[in-house]
Amino acid sequence: MLVLLLLAAGAAAGEAPPPAPARARAASKGAAITISADRLEVDRKAHTATYAGNVVARDSTLTILADRMEFTFDEAMQEVQRVRATGHVRIAEQGGREATADAATYFAREEKVRLEGNARAWQEENVVTGTTMTLYLREDRHVVEGEGDARVHAVIYPRREAGGAPKP
């Protein structure tokens, strides 16, 4: 849903060309994946690439902003295993869906995204908030959790037709 770029951008983070699946995904969209930041550090021994400072990751349909993004790769630095975005995370998808959180983590094997700390997702006037949101992409399932006094909160408006009547 909102964080498909985390998978694609992670593959583009290494110094070597991205693996075939990431290239195919980017080519099928017809657009390059770009990441800009104040600093990039690649540590091949630790299998990481870290972008820091005003990070902007973008493709033709999605933009992710964060203070820092760390990509963890397999030993060959070819496949992304995990992507962690921290600090003022904001995800905006073409079509008006957006989300914010203190941190977001994408787990490649599980095809799971976890938004942590003040998680909020919205489209138009519809909004869902919670302490954490876990998006199970493969299953098209989402879990929103509160913690302590911070309960899950949702405001959902029915879809309307042009004349103002609710859509069936």
N, C-alpha and C positions, 0 to 999 in steps of 0.2 A: 504494500500500500504506500505509505509515505516515505519509506526509507529504502527503496530499491536502489537509489544512487549509492547508498553505503556499500552495497556489494560491488557495484561497478567501479566506484571511485577507489575502493581499496585495491583493486587489481591494477589500477593505473598509478598507484602510489610508488611502486618499486621503480628502480632504475632500468630494469629490463622491460621489454615489451610485455603487456598484460597477457595472461594465458588465453588460449583459444576461446573458451566460453565467454570471457569478458570482451574480447575483440569482436566476437560474433554478435554479442548483445549490443555493443556500441554501434557496430556497423548496421545492425538491423534497425536501430533507431535513426540512423543516418546522421548522427551528431557525435562530436567528440565530447569526452568528459574532461572538464578542466578543474584543477584545484589550485587555488592561490592562497598564500599565507606569508607571514613575515619571515618564517624560518622552516626549513625542512631538514630533518636528520634521519638518515638511513643507517641502521645498525644491522648488518648482515649476520653477525654472530648471534644477536638477540632475535633475529628474524622480524624486525619492526621497521616501520617508516612512520615518523611523527611529524605532523604539520603543526606549527604553533603560531599564535598571534593572528587574529582577524582571518580565520580560515573560512574560505568560501569554496564549496564543492558544488559543481553544477553540470547538468546535462540539459537536453532539450526540454525535459518535462519536470525537473526537480532541482531545487536549490537547498543546500544545507549550510547553515552558518554555525560556527562554534569558536570558542577560544583556542581549542586544541582538538586534533584528531589523531589517534594512534591506530595504525593498521598492523595486525599481527599476521604473519605469513607462515606457510609450511617451511620445512628446512630448505627447500630449493628456491624459496622466495617467489613462487609462481602462483600459489593459491592463497587467497585471503581466508583466514580462519576466524578472525574477529576484528571488528572495527569499533572503537570507543571514541565518542565525541563528548567533550566536557566543556562546561562553561558557556552559559547563555546559548544553549542549543536551540536553533529554530529551523524547522523544516517546512518548506513551502512547495506544494505540488501544483502543477498546472491544473486548472479547474477549480482552484480556490480552497483546497484542503490544506490546512496548516496545523502544525504542532509545535509546542515548546516544552522544554524540560531543562533541568540542571545538567543532565547527562543522558546519553543514549548509547546503547550497545547493540551491535548486530552480531549474531552468532550464525556463521555461514552454514555449518553442518545441520543445525536445527532449523534453519530459515526462520529465525526468531529475532525480534527486536524488542528491547526493553527500554522504555523511557522512565527515567528515575528522577524524583525530586520535583515537586510542583508540576507534574505532567498535565498538559492541557492540549486538547485537540478540538478543532472546530472547522466548520464549513458554513459560510454565510452566518446566520444567527444561531445555528445548532452548535452546542458546545458540551464537551465532557471533560471533567477534571478529576484528578485523583493524585495520590502520592506516587503511584507507579502505574504504568500501562505496559502490558506485554502483548505484542502482536505476533501471533503464530501465522506466518505468511502462507505456508503450505496448506494449512487447515482453514484459512480464511476465518480465523477465530481471534477474538481479542478479550483480554481480561484487564479490568481496571480495579485497582485496590486503593483503599484509604488506609490511614494509620492513625491510631489515637483519636484525637478530635477532628482530624482532617478526613472527612468522609468523602465517598464518591459523590459527585454531583453532575447531573445531566439536565440539559434543557434542549428538548427536541421539538421542532415545529413540524406540523404536517406539510407535505409538498402541496403546492397550490398550482392550479391551472391558470392560464392567462386571465380568465375572468374572475379569479379570486377564490373559486371553489376548491376544496381539498381534492387531491387526486386519489382515485380508488386504490 
